[in-house]
């Protein structure tokens, strides 16, 4: 135990230098996914046939292929057609597009759980479907989607580790480098696992607090 403690004291600061990159990647990707997810959910619920079809194809495509394949395609495949991204941007785009497909289904389920009569009443008052969604349905649906969305947010925080595959110097990439320099792979990845447990545990507590704060009394 004392050897592991000494190892952690020596190498943890270097690993944690990648923490701002990990958190920045996560925040940007999950935010991008939330915005696109809402658009996709709206298209699948209220869009015309073309919008519904395009959104459905998008969701099935990104849910049906591995995120690593998507990331490699964006970073290594797109340059062949003249579209080039740096590793960090490619990782943000890949994770953001991937999570948007899942978030779209969470949002769609939450919106469908709101009684249809509320949207019908909004339309009867002269609102468009988009206005009814924005002012009547969505505020209620967002409260209901927090538990599922929290799970997705935690998953995406862990999935940022995939970005090491294209050279993003986040905490997993730095831990791997320490492992190859010291050949103490057991210790370094145990240390990395503890870092992720602290990160995901903190995020879970913050989102649980948010869920309680936004809960409607009696419901």
Buried (B, 14 or more C-beta within 10 A) or exposed (E): EEEEEEBBEEBBEBBEEBBEBBBBBBBBBBEBBBEBBBBBBBBBBBBEEEBBEBBBEBBEEBEEEEBBEBBBEBBEEBEEEEEEBEBBBBBBBBBBBBBBBBBBBBBBBBBBEBEEEEBEEBBEEEBEBEEBBBEBBBEBBBBBBBEBBBBBBBEBBEBBBBBBBBEBBBBBBBBBBBBEEEEBEEBBBBBBEEBBEEBBEEBBEEBEEBBEEEEEEEE
